């Protein structure tokens, strides 16, 4: 007879990283790898819609790009400097410079295709 399993705990992994105004330079601008920054807010429905897709893409493209998320309500300096006016806004940085951006939500396949094309 097999022993009864009392409790199963699922370990959730977060593939994306959270960046702040304070960590932006080190995490994004000085990164050896391209970094896609998703500017978002908790009250933004489309931002919440693309969150799971970005997590999956982050795992799938982990060797090519780092996907970071910046909450614009908690971090106002960097979004202000970049000129974030609408969200979700995704900006791809290579060698410390913004090279591509995408405004608005899209299906996972479209987001992944855009990221791969911009790399």
C-alpha positions in Angstrom: 0.0 0.0 0.0 1.3 3.4 -0.9 1.6 6.1 1.8 -0.9 8.9 1.7 0.4 12.2 0.7 -0.8 14.8 3.2 0.1 17.9 1.4 1.5 19.0 -1.9 3.2 22.4 -2.2 3.7 23.8 -5.6 6.8 25.9 -6.0 6.2 28.9 -8.1 9.2 30.3 -10.0 9.4 33.8 -11.3 11.4 34.0 -14.4 11.1 37.8 -14.8 12.9 40.1 -12.5 11.5 43.2 -10.8 13.5 46.4 -11.4 13.3 49.6 -9.5 14.5 53.2 -10.1 17.5 52.3 -7.9 18.3 49.0 -9.6 17.6 50.1 -13.2 21.2 51.1 -14.1 22.8 47.8 -12.9 19.9 45.4 -13.9 19.2 47.0 -17.3 21.8 49.4 -18.6 24.8 47.5 -17.5 23.5 44.0 -18.4 25.6 41.8 -20.6 22.4 40.5 -22.1 19.6 42.4 -23.8 16.8 43.3 -21.3 13.2 43.8 -22.1 11.5 46.1 -19.6 7.8 45.8 -19.2 6.4 49.0 -17.7 3.2 48.2 -15.9 0.8 49.0 -13.0 -1.4 46.8 -10.8 -4.6 48.6 -11.9 -3.8 48.0 -15.6 -5.9 45.2 -17.1 -3.9 44.7 -20.3 -0.7 44.6 -18.1 -2.1 41.7 -16.1 -3.2 39.9 -19.3 0.4 39.8 -20.7 2.1 39.0 -17.4 1.8 35.2 -17.7 2.9 35.3 -21.3 6.0 37.3 -20.4 6.8 34.8 -17.6 6.7 31.9 -20.2 8.7 33.9 -22.8 11.2 34.7 -20.1 11.8 31.0 -19.5 11.8 30.1 -23.2 14.3 32.8 -24.2 16.3 32.9 -21.0 19.6 32.4 -22.8 18.9 35.3 -25.2 17.1 38.0 -23.1 16.3 39.0 -19.6 12.7 40.1 -19.1 12.2 42.7 -16.3 9.1 44.4 -14.9 8.9 47.9 -13.5 5.8 49.0 -11.6 5.3 52.6 -12.7 3.3 53.5 -9.5 6.2 52.5 -7.2 9.0 53.8 -9.5 8.4 57.1 -11.2 11.9 58.4 -12.1 12.9 56.0 -14.8 9.4 55.9 -16.5 9.5 59.7 -16.5 12.9 59.8 -18.0 12.0 57.3 -20.7 8.7 59.1 -21.4 6.3 56.3 -20.5 2.8 57.8 -21.2 0.7 54.6 -21.7 1.1 51.1 -20.4 1.8 48.3 -21.0 4.9 49.5 -22.7 7.8 47.2 -23.4 11.2 48.6 -24.2 14.1 46.4 -25.3 17.5 47.6 -24.2 20.8 46.4 -25.8 24.2 47.6 -24.6 22.4 50.1 -22.3 20.4 51.7 -25.1 16.7 51.4 -26.0 16.5 49.7 -29.4 12.8 48.8 -29.8 9.5 49.4 -28.0 6.0 48.0 -28.2 2.9 49.6 -26.7 -0.2 47.5 -25.7 -1.1 44.0 -25.0 -0.8 41.2 -27.6 -1.0 37.4 -27.7 2.0 35.4 -26.5 3.0 34.4 -30.0 3.0 38.0 -31.2 5.0 39.2 -28.2 7.6 36.4 -28.6 7.9 37.0 -32.3 8.4 40.8 -31.7 11.1 40.1 -29.1 12.9 37.6 -31.3 12.8 40.0 -34.2 14.1 42.8 -32.2 17.0 40.8 -30.8 
